[in-house]
Amino acid sequence: MAQPLIVAAAGVEETRENRLKTVARNSYYSAVFWQLIRNEKLRPPTNPDGSITFSSDGFLKLYNTCRVPGEEKDEVHGYFKTAAEGDCPQTVAIIGRGRVFYFDFIIEGQILTPQEFLHVLTIARDIIENDSVKPGVPILTCDERTSWAKNRKHLIELSTDNAEYLKIVESAAMTVSFDDNEPTDYSEIAQQSLQGDYHSRWNDKSSAMVSFRNGKIGLVGEHSAYDGTISVAFSSFLLLS
């Protein structure tokens, strides 16, 4: 699933200059949404008159979830837990040009401020754009599933460190992809969110925010984890925030 996040509808200019600020704000409110679900404070969906309450189970797969490739069958691995169930990863993965960075977005019980998100994103963006490295693991996640399953297995067999790093990304709560493309309209945003720069994607993640060079934003959801209505609720929350 892919959709443009039309931040212009909320009065935010979609420009190159606003790119990191927009991602920082969206990341902050995404963390707020994560915390609402984790603390079981998110109002469940209902029909118009409120007489029927629908299941909110799909929201538990929006964060901290990954589709792990198998040579015969993939599996959805969920690492999200409510606060009552225990601890779960509080990590953001940043991916761009084959590089992967990660950081915790909750420090001493508090979500990072938008300004703190901006600081971390700026550091990662500068490294991505100024360091020349060979293509990394992210592009392998865009390969045919059986091939990716074999490559993932090989990486784990090479080193226990590889297994640890894979788990960090796969269990991360949120993913931000820095994409060098510059889509000109919302149809292109949706298309390039799915089929853009493969070096900036971890296609197995249940959800990802795609930041394009010109300030446009796309959201991607992994449909095997949850239904599209979850993505709509999430994007609506971001824009209303």
N, C-alpha and C positions, 0 to 999 in steps of 0.2 A: 504494500500500500504506500502511496506517495501523495503528498499534497503540498501546495505552497502555503507558507504561513504569511498571510497578507498583513504585515505589520503596518502598512500604510493606512489600513482601515482604523488603526488605533492612533493615527497621527504621527507615526514614526517614519521619517524619510528613509527610503531604501537606497542608500548611497554607499559608495566605497568608504567614505569618511566615517559613517556610522556603523560600519560592519562589526567591529569588535564590541562596541557599546551595545548593539542590538543583541548579539550573542550572549553577552554578559547578563543583560536583563532577562532574556529568555531562560538562561541557565539558572538564574536565581529563582524565577517563578516555577521552573520545572522542579527545583529542589523543594519549594514550598508545597507543590502538588504531591511530590513523593512523601513528604512528611504528613500531609493530610491523610493519605492512604495508610501510611505506617501507623499513625495514631488512631486510625479508624474514625476519622472526623469528616470524611467525605460523604456528603449526602447521597444516598443511593438513588438511582434513576427511577422515575415513576411514570405512569400514564398521566395525561393532562389534568385529570381531576384528583389525582393522588390516591385513588382507590386500589391501585395495584402497584406493588413495589417489585422491581426487577432485580435479578442477581447482579451483584457488583464483583463477582469472582474474577472477571476478565481484567480488572484493574490491577490485580496482584501479579500479572505477567507483563505489565507495561514497563516496569523497571527491573533491574537486576536479573534479566532473563536472556537466554541465548539458545539458538537452535544449533546443536552440536552435530556435525556431519557423521554419518555412518556409511560404511561401504554398501550396506543393504538398506538401512533405514535410519533416518535422522531421529534425534531425540531433542525435546525441549527441556532444558535445564533451568530451573528457577531457583534463584538465591534470595529472593525477597522474603522478608518476614515482617509481620506486624510487631509493634513494640512489645505486645504481650507474649509473642512467640520467641523473642530473643533478638540477638544482634544480627545485622546483615551488612554487607559492604556499603560504604558511604563514599563511593568513588566515581569520579568523572574520567572517562577516557577521551583524549584528544588525538585525532588522527589526521595526518596530512602528508602528502608526498611520500608515503611509505613509513613515516615516523609515527610512533605511538608514545604518548605521554599520559600520565595519570596522576590524580591528586584527590585528596579527601575534601569534600565540600562541607563537612560539619567538623568544627574544631571546638572542643570543650562544650559540646552540646548545642552550639549555635551554628546556623547556616551562614556561610560566608556572605558578605554583603555584595551587591552588584559591583561595587568598586574593587573588591578583592577578587571576584571572578574576573573582572577586566584585567587586573594585574597579571594573573596567571595566564590568561588567554594571550595577552600581549607577549609574554616571554616565550610561550610555545610557538606563536605565529612567527616571531622573529627568528627562532632557531630553524623552523621549517623552511623559511624563505631564504635564509642566508647560508645554510649548510647543505653541501652537496653529498647525497648518500645514494647507494644503490636501492632499487626497489625492495621493499620489505614484505613482511608476512601479510599485511592487509589484502593485497591483491589476490592472494591465494584463496581468500574466502569468497571471491567472485568467480572462481573456477567451477567447472562441472562438479556436482556434489561428491561422486565417488572419488574423483581425483583429489579433491580437497580433503576428504576423509583420510586417504592414504598419506597425503603430505602432512596432515596434522599428526597422525600416528607416528610418522617418521621423526617429526620435530620433537615429540615427547620422548621417543627412544634415544635421541641424540643427547639429551640433557634433562636432568630434573629441573634445572632453572627454566627451561622452555615450558615445562608443564606448569610451573608456578606463574610465569608471565601470561600464558594463555588463560589461566583461571582468573587472573586479575582483570583482563579485558572482558572475558565471558561473563563474569559476575558483576562487573561494574554497573552502577545504578543508571548512569547516563553516558551517552556518547555524542561527541561533537566532531563533525567532519569538516575540515577546511578544504573546499573544492576550488580549483583555479578557474573553473568555467564562469561565464558571465551571461546567464540566460536573460533574455530581453522581455519575456512576458510570463504569465503564470502557467501557461501550458508547458513552456520550456522548463520552468522550475520543476514541475512535477516529473517531466520526462528525465531531466538530468539528475534529479534526486535519485532516481532508480538506475539511470544508465550513464552517469557522469564519470568523474575521475575515480577509477577503481582503486587507485593508490591511496585514496582518502576514505575508503569504506571498510567497515567490518560487517559484511552483509548478514552475518548470523544474528546480530543483536536485535532484540525485540523492538527497539525504537532508537532513532538517531536524529539529531538535528544537523542539517547540512547548511553550512555557511558559504555562500558563493562570494567570489572576489568583489563583485559590484554591490554587495550589501543585501542581496536577495536571500531569503531563507526558505528552506524546504524541510519537511518532516517525512520520515520514512518509518513505516511500521511493518513488522514481520508477521504476516497474517496467520501463521500456524500457531502463534502464541495467544492471540486475542482477536476479537471482531473489530470491524472498522468503526463502530460506534464509540469505542474507547478512544481512538485517535481523534475523533471529532470533539469529544468531551475535553480531551487534553488540550487541543489547539484552541478551543473556545476559551478555556481557562487562561491560557497564556495571553490571548488578545484582550480579554476582559481585565486582566491584571495590569 
